[in-house]
Amino acid sequence: MRLGLMKMALALMLALTFAPMAAHADEDKRGLFVNLTTDDTWSAAKAIMFAHERALKNGHDTAIWLNVRAVYLADKNRASHIHGLMAEDGTSIHDMLTAFIADGGTVIMCAACSSAAGLGEEDYIDGVVMGTWPLVESWLFREGMQTLSW
């Protein structure tokens, strides 16, 4: 009888210990907010590839915030060549951003940086979202969100 009570107590302890973890696993929607500030296409290609291939395609809600000089990356009137090792397949930065958006990623443009660069929403490739503070804040301060900068 005593052994049976001990087994039940142990089973109850284990259930209570691991139940919050199991419940949290279903609710845990980790995400990645990539802060991209450079128009250097080699660095940008690495950032976009990481956001797309490593985060978004592994089920993480992912956004790329283009700010400072990175606003030029999505300008449809500028060349977007990739230099270095990532140039082998001929994919451009525009191609990479478009594929990221098509797969469910979010590309947010800094409105203040766009204005400083003389660019508007009409200058950007399709799918880019003009950033407002509420939009950026909703990504940046979300529960489970991680930030990575390039």
Secondary structure, DSSP 8 states (H G I E B T S, - for coil): -HHHHHHHHHHHHHHHHHHHHHHHHHH---EEEEEE----HHHHHHHHHIIIIIIGGGT-EEEEEE-GGGGGGGBTTS-----GGGGTT---HHHHHHHHHHTT-EEEEEHHHHHHHT--GGGB-TT-EEE-HHHHHHHHTSTTEEEEE-
